[in-house]
Amino acid sequence: MIAVEVAFWMCIAVVVGIITMGRPLAEAYAERVKAQNRGMSGGEGTRLDKRIEALEQDLADLRRQVVSIQETTDFTVKLLEGGKAGTSQTGQKQDS
């Protein structure tokens, strides 16, 4: 039971870390690339624009993954809370 609780809190820490650090880092990197793009010729600028779009898509994918992790964590918490009551979801007493 302790291992499940530790795993739960580790998942929470990962989600918070991704949210807290991932977005600002991605935005800073995108700004840096955009700043470099301003001084480039047309061909290189187009290539970098495509790269920025790809990075923004990756960021959107990461956000969806974070939401998925949060939903999974919420589900796990509900299961754990149900297990503390000593009954399964069918309402029958669990054997220990």
Secondary structure, DSSP 8 states (H G I E B T S, - for coil): -HHHHHHHHHHHHHHHHIIIIIHHHHHHHHHHHHHHHHTS-HHHHHHHHHHHHHHHHHHHHHHHHHHHHHHHHHHHHHHHHHHHTTB-TTS-B---
